[in-house]
Amino acid sequence: MFWLIIISVILIIIAAAMLIQFFNVIFRGFAPFISTKPKVIGKIIENMDFFGQGKVYELGCGKAGFLRAVELEYPRAELAGVEYSFWPWLIAKIQISLNKSKIKIKRKNLLKVNLADADLIYCYLSPRLMKDLKEKFGRECKQGTKIISHAFILPDSEPDKIVELESGENIYFYTI
Ligand SMILES: C[S@@+](CC[C@H](N)C(=O)[O-])C[C@H]1O[C@@H](n2cnc3c(N)ncnc32)[C@H](O)[C@@H]1O
């Protein structure tokens, strides 16, 4: 009986988390959790204009794969991830502490994080979030901040560069 109650509580918590995720994706335009493939991360790092110092954000960082790859390449960069969803956030936190990484991850809505100190921002989100971010970047980011968006354009902005992927998706590189 005891184990039945424990298992039921765990199942209810998982179902509630899935329901919240579903609600956020459908009604709030949040992006679902899909990780950027390591090969794509390699392409981004190869093409990004970053010289190793400054603050790098991954907005909606999931398991923070991009930040972990940047840390290997540029150990002196200041690295910050923002993730609202519990499970990816927890996995990222565990991986970061196991690797003794200095990446900082906040569990927060990315639209509520001030980006004034950003030098480079990586996004793999959704068209709706990119539309909201376009205004936010204009309001908060300093001139020269680099924005990299996987798959989704930053509306009404001219990219510096577009890299085509084998999957047919693009990576868009912008400067504010
Ligand atoms: C497509 S996944 C990308 C994950 C990771 N950046 C990567 O490239 O591997 C989008 C992530 O953004 C998170 N997300 C979506 N909307 C968010 C919001 N408003 N605030 C914070 N995180 C958000 C999702 O939970 C998900 O983990």
The ligand as a MOL file (V3000), in Angstrom:
LIG
                    3D

  0  0  0     0  0            999 V3000
M  V30 BEGIN CTAB
M  V30 COUNTS 27 29 0 0 0
M  V30 BEGIN ATOM
M  V30 1 C 14.2280 23.7940 -28.6170 0
M  V30 2 S 14.7150 23.6690 -26.9330 0 CHG=1
M  V30 3 C 16.4330 24.1330 -27.0340 0
M  V30 4 C 17.2470 23.6630 -25.8620 0
M  V30 5 C 18.7270 24.0560 -25.9300 0
M  V30 6 N 18.8820 25.4840 -26.0690 0
M  V30 7 C 19.4200 23.3880 -27.0700 0
M  V30 8 O 19.5940 24.0630 -28.0970 0
M  V30 9 O 19.7800 22.2170 -26.9520 0 CHG=-1
M  V30 10 C 13.9470 25.1170 -26.2270 0
M  V30 11 C 14.1200 25.2140 -24.7190 0
M  V30 12 O 13.6330 26.4830 -24.3000 0
M  V30 13 C 12.9240 26.3240 -23.0930 0
M  V30 14 N 11.9900 27.4550 -23.0280 0
M  V30 15 C 10.9520 27.6890 -23.8630 0
M  V30 16 N 10.3300 28.8220 -23.5470 0
M  V30 17 C 11.0070 29.3360 -22.4690 0
M  V30 18 C 10.8490 30.5140 -21.6840 0
M  V30 19 N 9.8910 31.4030 -21.9350 0
M  V30 20 N 11.7190 30.7310 -20.6810 0
M  V30 21 C 12.7330 29.8460 -20.4180 0
M  V30 22 N 12.9190 28.7050 -21.1290 0
M  V30 23 C 12.0810 28.4620 -22.1470 0
M  V30 24 C 12.2490 24.9580 -23.2360 0
M  V30 25 O 11.9220 24.4040 -21.9940 0
M  V30 26 C 13.3400 24.1770 -23.9480 0
M  V30 27 O 14.2060 23.5440 -23.0370 0
M  V30 END ATOM
M  V30 BEGIN BOND
M  V30 1 1 1 2
M  V30 2 1 2 3
M  V30 3 1 2 10
M  V30 4 1 3 4
M  V30 5 1 4 5
M  V30 6 1 5 6
M  V30 7 1 5 7
M  V30 8 2 7 8
M  V30 9 1 7 9
M  V30 10 1 10 11
M  V30 11 1 11 12
M  V30 12 1 11 26
M  V30 13 1 12 13
M  V30 14 1 13 14
M  V30 15 1 13 24
M  V30 16 1 14 15
M  V30 17 1 14 23
M  V30 18 2 15 16
M  V30 19 1 16 17
M  V30 20 1 17 18
M  V30 21 2 17 23
M  V30 22 1 18 19
M  V30 23 2 18 20
M  V30 24 1 20 21
M  V30 25 2 21 22
M  V30 26 1 22 23
M  V30 27 1 24 25
M  V30 28 1 24 26
M  V30 29 1 26 27
M  V30 END BOND
M  V30 END CTAB
M  END
